[in-house]
Amino acid sequence: MFSLKFQRTIIVTQHARSRMTERFVSDETLIHIIDFGKIRYKDETHLWVYKHFPNRTDNLLCAVLVLEDALIVKTVMHQFSLR
């Protein structure tokens, strides 16, 4: 997978892949979150990218990322809150 927004290869950890399966998040949905979602930075390399999907009841969907040479997906959350 590759992110056009971040211009990096996307690496999905085993933990994130497991959460994607539990939460019915496909690779296509993950890429859509990463490339078209809103960004909230924790610091220069750690961030959340989140997006609302009207056809889902468990919004917001969020990917927790580490920005290095590649874009590492640490986990995927649902019912994400900005608080």
Backbone as JSON, one array per atom type, in Angstrom:
{
  "sequence": "MFSLKFQRTIIVTQHARSRMTERFVSDETLIHIIDFGKIRYKDETHLWVYKHFPNRTDNLLCAVLVLEDALIVKTVMHQFSLR",
  "N": [[0.85, -1.18, 0.0], [0.33, 2.31, -0.54], [0.61, 5.72, 0.38], [-0.67, 8.53, -1.06], [-1.0, 11.09, -0.04], [0.96, 11.33, 2.0], [3.15, 10.45, 0.65], [4.5, 7.98, 1.03], [5.29, 4.53, 1.63], [2.9, 2.36, 3.08], [2.9, 0.64, 6.06], [1.38, -1.89, 7.8], [0.94, -2.82, 11.06], [0.87, -5.99, 12.82], [-0.89, -5.88, 14.97], [-2.54, -3.69, 14.21], [-3.65, -4.76, 11.88], [-5.16, -6.84, 12.97], [-7.04, -5.37, 14.45], [-8.29, -4.05, 12.35], [-9.6, -6.18, 11.11], [-11.37, -6.96, 13.18], [-12.97, -4.7, 13.25], [-14.06, -4.44, 10.8], [-12.71, -3.03, 8.73], [-11.47, -2.38, 5.67], [-8.54, -2.69, 3.49], [-8.79, -0.76, 1.51], [-10.5, 1.1, 2.73], [-8.87, 1.91, 4.85], [-6.73, 3.15, 3.46], [-8.2, 5.24, 2.34], [-8.96, 6.64, 4.66], [-6.39, 7.47, 5.53], [-5.44, 9.01, 3.33], [-7.47, 10.91, 2.86], [-8.54, 11.75, 5.25], [-8.88, 13.8, 8.25], [-6.2, 15.33, 10.07], [-4.49, 14.98, 13.13], [-1.86, 15.94, 14.99], [0.35, 14.47, 17.36], [3.01, 14.83, 17.9], [5.96, 15.56, 15.98], [6.21, 13.15, 14.56], [4.21, 11.37, 15.3], [0.8, 10.68, 14.9], [-2.76, 11.06, 14.49], [-5.13, 10.05, 12.15], [-8.27, 10.67, 10.93], [-11.67, 9.92, 9.94], [-15.04, 10.43, 8.98], [-17.55, 8.15, 8.06], [-20.46, 7.99, 6.35], [-22.07, 5.7, 6.02], [-21.59, 4.06, 8.14], [-22.12, 3.12, 11.55], [-20.4, 3.31, 13.63], [-18.69, 5.51, 13.89], [-16.15, 7.97, 14.71], [-13.79, 6.72, 12.3], [-10.43, 5.85, 12.83], [-6.93, 6.01, 12.28], [-3.93, 5.29, 13.85], [-0.82, 6.62, 13.49], [2.71, 6.38, 12.69], [5.1, 8.43, 11.47], [7.67, 7.82, 9.54], [10.41, 6.66, 7.58], [8.71, 5.09, 6.23], [5.12, 4.92, 6.39], [3.74, 3.99, 9.28], [1.19, 2.03, 10.46], [-0.13, 1.84, 13.52], [-2.42, 1.14, 15.01], [-5.97, 0.69, 14.52], [-8.86, 2.44, 15.1], [-12.29, 2.71, 16.17], [-15.23, 4.66, 16.75], [-13.89, 6.94, 17.56], [-12.85, 9.75, 19.46], [-12.42, 13.26, 19.65], [-11.81, 14.45, 22.01]],
  "CA": [[0.0, 0.0, 0.0], [1.08, 3.56, -0.65], [-0.16, 6.92, 0.66], [-0.39, 9.67, -1.92], [-0.92, 12.29, 0.8], [2.24, 11.36, 2.73], [4.21, 9.99, -0.26], [5.25, 6.91, 1.71], [4.73, 3.19, 1.72], [2.15, 2.12, 4.31], [3.16, -0.64, 6.72], [0.34, -2.14, 8.8], [1.42, -3.78, 12.06], [-0.03, -7.13, 13.07], [-1.94, -5.39, 15.87], [-3.47, -2.89, 13.41], [-4.37, -5.67, 10.98], [-6.15, -7.53, 13.8], [-8.1, -4.4, 14.75], [-9.02, -3.83, 11.11], [-10.49, -7.33, 10.94], [-12.43, -6.86, 14.21], [-13.81, -3.52, 13.03], [-14.52, -4.47, 9.41], [-12.05, -1.96, 7.98], [-10.71, -2.95, 4.56], [-7.36, -1.94, 3.07], [-9.25, 0.41, 0.76], [-11.0, 2.08, 3.7], [-7.7, 2.43, 5.56], [-6.05, 4.11, 2.57], [-9.08, 6.4, 2.23], [-8.79, 7.39, 5.92], [-5.05, 8.08, 5.54], [-5.25, 10.02, 2.28], [-8.52, 11.93, 2.81], [-9.0, 12.09, 6.59], [-8.32, 14.94, 8.96], [-4.98, 14.96, 10.79], [-4.2, 15.59, 14.44], [-0.5, 15.54, 15.36], [0.79, 14.41, 18.76], [4.31, 15.48, 17.77], [6.39, 15.6, 14.58], [6.15, 11.86, 13.87], [3.06, 10.58, 15.76], [-0.41, 11.39, 14.54], [-4.03, 10.38, 14.26], [-5.85, 10.46, 10.95], [-9.62, 10.19, 11.18], [-12.66, 10.27, 8.92], [-16.41, 9.97, 9.18], [-18.14, 7.42, 6.94], [-21.91, 8.07, 6.58], [-22.74, 4.4, 6.0], [-21.2, 3.29, 9.33], [-22.68, 3.63, 12.81], [-19.35, 3.3, 14.66], [-17.75, 6.57, 13.53], [-15.21, 8.21, 13.62], [-12.74, 5.72, 12.13], [-9.16, 6.52, 13.05], [-5.69, 5.25, 12.19], [-2.84, 5.87, 14.62], [0.31, 6.47, 12.58], [4.05, 6.87, 12.96], [5.65, 8.94, 10.22], [9.12, 7.6, 9.43], [10.7, 6.44, 6.16], [7.42, 4.57, 5.79], [4.01, 5.31, 7.25], [3.45, 2.79, 10.05], [-0.13, 2.04, 11.09], [0.0, 1.15, 14.8], [-3.71, 0.56, 15.34], [-7.14, 1.28, 13.87], [-9.91, 2.59, 16.11], [-13.6, 3.18, 15.76], [-15.83, 5.51, 17.78], [-12.84, 7.84, 17.98], [-13.33, 11.03, 19.97], [-11.39, 14.28, 19.65], [-11.65, 15.02, 23.37]],
  "C": [[0.89, 1.24, 0.0], [0.14, 4.73, -0.38], [0.28, 8.04, -0.28], [-0.2, 10.94, -1.1], [0.46, 12.42, 1.46], [3.42, 10.94, 1.87], [5.13, 8.97, 0.4], [4.52, 5.59, 1.57], [4.03, 3.05, 3.06], [2.47, 0.72, 4.81], [2.12, -0.79, 7.82], [0.87, -3.19, 9.78], [0.41, -4.92, 12.22], [-1.18, -6.71, 13.98], [-3.0, -4.6, 15.08], [-4.29, -3.78, 12.48], [-5.46, -6.42, 11.74], [-7.32, -6.61, 14.11], [-8.93, -4.09, 13.51], [-10.02, -4.96, 10.88], [-11.66, -7.25, 11.91], [-13.43, -5.77, 13.87], [-14.28, -3.4, 11.59], [-14.01, -3.29, 8.6], [-11.16, -2.61, 6.92], [-9.44, -2.13, 4.3], [-7.77, -0.66, 2.34], [-9.77, 1.5, 1.69], [-9.84, 2.71, 4.46], [-6.97, 3.46, 4.71], [-6.89, 5.37, 2.43], [-8.98, 7.27, 3.5], [-7.47, 8.16, 5.89], [-4.95, 9.22, 4.53], [-6.29, 11.15, 2.29], [-9.04, 12.36, 4.19], [-8.35, 13.35, 7.13], [-7.17, 14.45, 9.84], [-4.92, 15.7, 12.12], [-2.84, 15.05, 14.88], [-0.33, 15.5, 16.88], [2.14, 15.11, 18.86], [4.72, 15.37, 16.31], [6.18, 14.28, 13.84], [4.96, 10.99, 14.27], [1.78, 11.35, 15.51], [-1.6, 10.45, 14.46], [-4.58, 10.93, 12.95], [-7.24, 9.85, 11.07], [-10.59, 10.69, 10.12], [-14.0, 9.68, 9.29], [-16.89, 9.28, 7.9], [-19.65, 7.34, 7.18], [-22.62, 6.73, 6.66], [-22.38, 3.53, 7.21], [-21.8, 3.94, 10.57], [-21.63, 3.74, 13.91], [-18.28, 4.36, 14.39], [-17.21, 7.28, 14.77], [-14.25, 7.03, 13.51], [-11.42, 6.45, 12.17], [-8.01, 5.54, 12.89], [-4.63, 6.0, 12.99], [-1.55, 5.57, 13.86], [1.62, 6.97, 13.18], [4.65, 7.21, 11.6], [7.16, 8.81, 10.25], [9.45, 7.5, 7.95], [9.47, 5.85, 5.48], [6.36, 5.11, 6.74], [3.54, 4.05, 7.97], [2.1, 2.95, 10.74], [-0.02, 1.19, 12.35], [-1.29, 0.47, 15.24], [-4.79, 1.28, 14.54], [-8.26, 1.27, 14.89], [-11.23, 2.95, 15.45], [-14.18, 3.91, 16.97], [-14.78, 6.43, 18.4], [-13.44, 9.17, 18.42], [-12.15, 12.01, 19.99], [-11.13, 14.89, 21.02], [-10.35, 14.63, 23.98]]
}
